[in-house]
Amino acid sequence: MGKSKITVPADPFLNMASAAAYLGMPITTLRRLCAGHKIVYHVIDYGDGHKSHPRFRKSELDAMMERVPTVAEAVAAAIPDKI
C-alpha cells in the first residue's frame, strides 16, 4: 500500500491558549471576549453530543486586529488637537 497524504488546512484552528498568545492577551480576557460575543470563534460539534472549546482561525484574528485601533491610536483620537 502507498502512503496516504494528510491534508492540513491553509488556515487551521487555534485553541484558546494559542489564540491568546497570538493576540498577546491573557486567556481570561479572550474568554470574556467570547462570552460577550466580541470576537469570532467556532465550536466544533463532534457529533456525539460533545462540543469543543472555542477555536479561532488566524485569518479571522488578523482581520479583527486590523479593524481594532491600537491603544495609542485610541488615546490620540480621544485627545483634541487644540484646547
Backbone torsions as a table, in degrees:
resi	resn	phi	psi	omega
1	MET	NA	143.6	177.9
2	GLY	-81.6	164.6	178.1
3	LYS	-75.0	138.3	176.5
4	SER	-90.7	148.1	179.9
5	LYS	-94.2	138.6	175.0
6	ILE	-99.8	125.7	-179.7
7	THR	-94.0	125.1	176.7
8	VAL	-102.9	127.5	-179.7
9	PRO	-61.4	149.4	-179.8
10	ALA	-65.8	-28.2	-178.9
11	ASP	-128.7	76.8	-175.8
12	PRO	-70.3	164.2	177.1
13	PHE	-75.9	144.8	171.8
14	LEU	-105.8	141.4	175.4
15	ASN	-80.2	179.1	-175.3
16	MET	-59.1	-46.5	-178.0
17	ALA	-65.6	-42.1	-179.9
18	SER	-67.0	-41.0	179.8
19	ALA	-66.5	-41.6	179.0
20	ALA	-63.1	-43.4	178.5
21	ALA	-63.9	-42.4	179.8
22	TYR	-61.8	-39.9	-179.5
23	LEU	-81.8	-13.5	-179.5
24	GLY	73.2	38.7	-179.8
25	MET	-135.1	159.0	176.1
26	PRO	-66.4	152.8	178.1
27	ILE	-59.7	-36.6	-179.4
28	THR	-61.3	-37.6	177.7
29	THR	-65.8	-42.1	178.4
30	LEU	-64.1	-39.3	176.8
31	ARG	-61.5	-40.9	178.9
32	ARG	-65.3	-38.7	177.1
33	LEU	-62.7	-39.8	177.9
34	CYS	-65.7	-46.0	-178.3
35	ALA	-61.8	-34.3	179.5
36	GLY	-89.5	5.4	-178.8
37	HIS	54.7	40.0	179.4
38	LYS	-97.4	-1.4	-177.9
39	ILE	-142.6	145.2	179.6
40	VAL	-77.5	128.2	175.2
41	TYR	-144.8	166.0	-177.8
42	HIS	-126.8	143.6	173.9
43	VAL	-118.1	122.4	-177.0
44	ILE	-85.9	126.0	175.9
45	ASP	-92.9	116.6	-177.3
46	TYR	-79.7	-4.8	176.5
47	GLY	84.8	-2.0	179.5
48	ASP	-115.5	20.5	-179.3
49	GLY	91.8	-6.8	178.9
50	HIS	-103.1	143.0	176.5
51	LYS	-124.0	153.2	-178.7
52	SER	-81.4	169.7	170.1
53	HIS	-71.3	166.5	179.8
54	PRO	-54.8	141.2	176.3
55	ARG	-124.9	150.9	-173.5
56	PHE	-130.2	142.4	173.8
57	ARG	-94.8	133.7	-179.0
58	LYS	-58.5	-40.0	-179.0
59	SER	-62.9	-36.4	178.4
60	GLU	-71.7	-35.5	176.0
61	LEU	-66.5	-41.3	178.1
62	ASP	-61.3	-44.0	180.0
63	ALA	-63.3	-39.4	178.9
64	MET	-64.4	-43.3	-178.0
65	MET	-66.1	-28.7	177.6
66	GLU	-69.7	-31.0	-178.3
67	ARG	-83.2	-28.0	-175.0
68	VAL	-90.3	125.9	179.5
69	PRO	-70.4	155.3	174.6
70	THR	-72.2	166.4	178.9
71	VAL	-59.9	-43.2	-179.7
72	ALA	-60.8	-41.6	179.1
73	GLU	-66.4	-40.0	-179.5
74	ALA	-65.4	-41.4	178.9
75	VAL	-66.6	-44.0	179.6
76	ALA	-60.8	-37.9	-179.8
77	ALA	-71.6	-27.6	-177.0
78	ALA	-82.5	-20.8	-177.8
79	ILE	-94.6	122.0	179.3
80	PRO	-67.2	149.0	-179.9
81	ASP	-65.2	-41.3	-178.1
82	LYS	-125.5	139.1	179.4
83	ILE	-102.7	NA	NA
